Amino acid sequence: MMSVQGVDVDATTRRVWRDGVEIRMSNKEFDLVNALIGRAGEVVTREELMRDVWKTTFWTSAKTIDVHLGWVRRKLGDDTRRPTLITTIRGRGLRFEVRPPVYSATGRILSRDQAGDLVVAPSGDLPREARSA
């Protein structure tokens, strides 16, 4: 069982819970959540997701991941404008956040420096969702 931010995933039984409430997911939705939560805190590229979730090295549609991600976010109750569970890192991929990110007024993800102060994260960490706001 993997647990991150109140999301529990049991890969053996292929079940998902959010804050103790079971969430029904399709096979691909489960595979997507499992692939991301299994590497929580890391950026997972779209190429890796196509290979690991869709078992293909070619893209049938650039929107395949985005459509499934939208369904997963809705089912998990994640905000699509300022997601706290799964963020899209521009030009890099997706990341299941270990803890909810903090956003600046302009939509940039803030991170903590070594002293613990909030600073703007590197430009590559600007979520695509925040850029369109």
Summary of the structure (lengths in Angstrom):
residues: 133
radius of gyration: 14.8
end to end distance: 35.2
largest distance: 45.4
contacts: 355
relative contact order: 0.15
helix: 29%
strand: 26%
